[in-house]
Amino acid sequence: MSTDKKRVQFRAPNRLIDRADALAAVLGEDRTDVLVTALREYLQDAAHDDALTQEIAAAYYDDEITFEQLKALVGAEEAANLRVLKQQLDEDFIDEVADA
């Protein structure tokens, strides 16, 4: 895991932050640790959601996200598979245009 950190700032409902603070107190951690863990787990779960994976793939195919961003979202193996598929789709499109 990278030790590089980026400072972020966001607004959240008071009740949600109060719950994070309460959990942090129980665990003997600070709020940041609780929020980072929650975000990490959410992103990990999201990477295994088929509908979301399809949206991520579509964003990659449409060049809305980079390969590195894709890899960070779905993992190296799945990203490599999607890159190959994108290349095949691009080649098929070129072939179709050439045949037209």
Secondary structure in CASP SS format (residue, H / E / C, confidence):
PFRMAT SS
TARGET T0000
AUTHOR 0000-0000-0000
METHOD secondary structure of the structure
MODEL  1
M C 1.00
S C 1.00
T C 1.00
D C 1.00
K C 1.00
K C 1.00
R C 1.00
V C 1.00
Q C 1.00
F C 1.00
R C 1.00
A C 1.00
P C 1.00
N H 1.00
R H 1.00
L H 1.00
I H 1.00
D H 1.00
R H 1.00
A H 1.00
D H 1.00
A H 1.00
L H 1.00
A H 1.00
A H 1.00
V H 1.00
L H 1.00
G C 1.00
E C 1.00
D C 1.00
R H 1.00
T H 1.00
D H 1.00
V H 1.00
L H 1.00
V H 1.00
T H 1.00
A H 1.00
L H 1.00
R H 1.00
E H 1.00
Y H 1.00
L H 1.00
Q H 1.00
D H 1.00
A H 1.00
A C 1.00
H C 1.00
D C 1.00
D H 1.00
A H 1.00
L H 1.00
T H 1.00
Q H 1.00
E H 1.00
I H 1.00
A H 1.00
A H 1.00
A H 1.00
Y H 1.00
Y H 1.00
D C 1.00
D C 1.00
E C 1.00
I C 1.00
T C 1.00
F H 1.00
E H 1.00
Q H 1.00
L H 1.00
K H 1.00
A H 1.00
L H 1.00
V H 1.00
G C 1.00
A H 1.00
E H 1.00
E H 1.00
A H 1.00
A H 1.00
N H 1.00
L H 1.00
R H 1.00
V H 1.00
L H 1.00
K H 1.00
Q H 1.00
Q H 1.00
L H 1.00
D H 1.00
E H 1.00
D H 1.00
F H 1.00
I H 1.00
D H 1.00
E H 1.00
V H 1.00
A H 1.00
D H 1.00
A C 1.00
END
